Amino acid sequence: MAKIARKDKNVNNHYQGGEVVTLRRLMRKKGAGASAANALQNRLQGASLRIARALSKRRAGMHEMGIDFGVDAGRRIRVIEVNSNHPQFHPLKTPDRAMYDRMLSYARSYGRKTAR
């Protein structure tokens, strides 16, 4: 998923007018093809897993993380922040319901009570 800031804002927060879209839709909007979108998605997934594994080794009980990335003009991936305290995924409900449902299922599987 990708969050896009409103034109007059520096933040992409959903509640401050940011838009949540699929990565594929964002890449199309930027003029990139399906292969470029797949390549970027694979790179983001790999980076996410490396970060999650590294942090999980240092602190037990980190079942979920929200990792915010930025991608610069050269398509280099930059980590902006990692949130480990119940990341919010309800903004995903509209653009990708299947992903939203899968995330809820994972959260419930390890006992998260606030997963809705």
C-alpha positions, -999 to 999 in steps of 0.1 A, spaced: 0 0 0 11 35 -6 0 68 11 1 100 -9 2 134 7 -23 160 -3 -7 186 -26 -6 213 0 7 191 28 40 176 37 25 146 56 6 117 41 -15 109 71 -49 95 60 -67 117 85 -50 149 71 -61 143 36 -36 117 25 -48 91 0 -42 54 4 -37 35 -28 -22 2 -40 14 3 -50 4 -8 -85 -20 21 -88 7 46 -76 32 32 -101 7 35 -129 1 71 -119 38 77 -121 41 61 -156 58 29 -145 47 -5 -159 37 -37 -142 73 -51 -141 86 -20 -124 58 -21 -99 65 -58 -92 103 -51 -88 96 -23 -63 71 -44 -44 97 -72 -41 124 -48 -29 100 -33 -3 89 -67 9 126 -78 12 135 -47 31 104 -51 54 113 -87 62 149 -78 70 138 -50 93 112 -72 110 137 -100 116 163 -76 130 139 -59 154 122 -91 165 156 -105 175 161 -75 198 127 -74 214 103 -103 219 66 -99 213 68 -77 183 40 -94 163 32 -65 140 50 -35 127 41 -6 105 71 3 84 70 36 65 92 38 35 99 66 11 111 61 -25 132 88 -39 134 100 -76 161 73 -82 138 47 -68 160 41 -38 142 29 -7 144 50 24 131 39 58 112 68 74 100 51 106 90 18 122 59 17 145 55 -13 167 26 -3 188 -5 -15 170 -1 1 136 -34 13 121 -45 -7 91 -81 3 88 -73 29 61 -66 -1 39 -102 -13 41 -113 5 10 -84 2 -15 -76 -35 -8 -102 -54 12 -85 -87 9 -53 -73 24 -72 -57 52 -90 -89 60 -57 -109 59 -41 -83 83 -71 -86 107 -68 -124 106 -31 -122 116 -37 -97 144 -65 -119 158 -44 -150 156 -20 -138 182 -47 -123 204 -48 -87 195 -82 -76 209 -84 -42 191 -83 -58 157 -115 -47 139 
